[in-house]
Amino acid sequence: MGIEFNNKHMSSSYIGAFDVDNPEDQKELKLVKGMVAWANKSMAERGDSYRYRVCLRGRKAKVKMKLDHPHYSWARTKGPVQYDCWGNIVGGIQNAQEVRCYIYRRVR
């Protein structure tokens, strides 16, 4: 896995999928975060009005869980599921076997 140069996904913000248990993938993810931090620092020095942010989305749940949302009664499930109705992994990023990395532009 890791950084993908042939982006088959629809989003131009997609960087790649990183395995949580693979140390090489975690090194690459740290490198991506460092590059974004460096780019943001240099944009701040130039006085640009925008920055970038790294967004991680968990995929492939380690353990399926029952969803019982406290605020939305319609967002509850009868059995165990991997994702909620918004596409986020149930149980948070800690329950993910893989994370997908996206870089988005953030306007200040």
N, C-alpha and C positions, 0 to 999 in steps of 0.2 A: 504494500500500500504506500502511503506517503504522498508526496506532492505529485499531482497528475498534470502532465503537460498537454495531453490530448483530452480536453475537457468534453466528456460526452454528456454532461449534465446541462440543463437548460440555463442555469444561472452563470453569468460571467463573473460573479463574485466567488464561485466555488474554487477552492485551492486543492483539496484532496481529502482522503479518508486516512485516519491514523489509528492504529491498533493501540489500545490502552496498555496491553501487557508487553508490547514490543519496545525495548529500549531505543532502538534505532529510529522508530517512528516518533517516539517522544522527543528525541534529539532534534529531528526535523521540525516538529511542531514548535519547540522552543526557539529554533532558528527563525521560523516564520514570525513568531511573536516579537523577537528581537529586531527583525527587519522593519516591522510596522512601528515599533517604538522609536527606532532610529529615524524613520521617515517622518514621524510626527514631531520629533524633536527638531529636525532640520526645517520642517514647515513652520514651526513656531518661531524659530530664529529669523526666518524670512518674512514673517508677518502674514502668512496665508490664513484665510478664514475657515479652513476646513482641516479635518484630521481623518484618520482611518481607524477602524476598530476591528478586532478579531472576534468572530462569533463562532462558538463551538456548539454543535448539535449532536447529542447522543444518539446512537443507532445500535441495533441488535442487543436488546435487553438481556442481561445475565439471568434475571429472574422476572418472570411475568408477575404483575401485581394487579390487585383489584383497585379500580379507580373509584374514589369516593370524594368528589370535590366538595369542599365545605360551603361554597357560595352558589354553585349552580347545581340544582337538583337533576337537571337533564344531562349533566356530565358525569353520571355514575354508571358503572358497568356491573353486570350480573356475575361475570367471571373474570379471570385474570387476563390482562391485555399488556401489550408492549408500549403502546402510544396512547396519548389522550386525544381528544377531538381536535386539538390545535396542531398535532403532529410532533409534540414534544414527548420525550421518553418518560415513562412513568417511573418514579423513583429517583429522578435526577440524573445528572451526569455520572454519579458514582455507580449507577446501575447499568452503564453502557459498556459494551465490549469494544466498540469502535466510536470514534468521534469524527464528524465531518467539519472541516474548517472552511469558513467563509470570511472574506474581508469586505467590509462595507465602508462607504464614505460617510463621515459624520460631519454635519454642518454645525458650526458653533454659533 
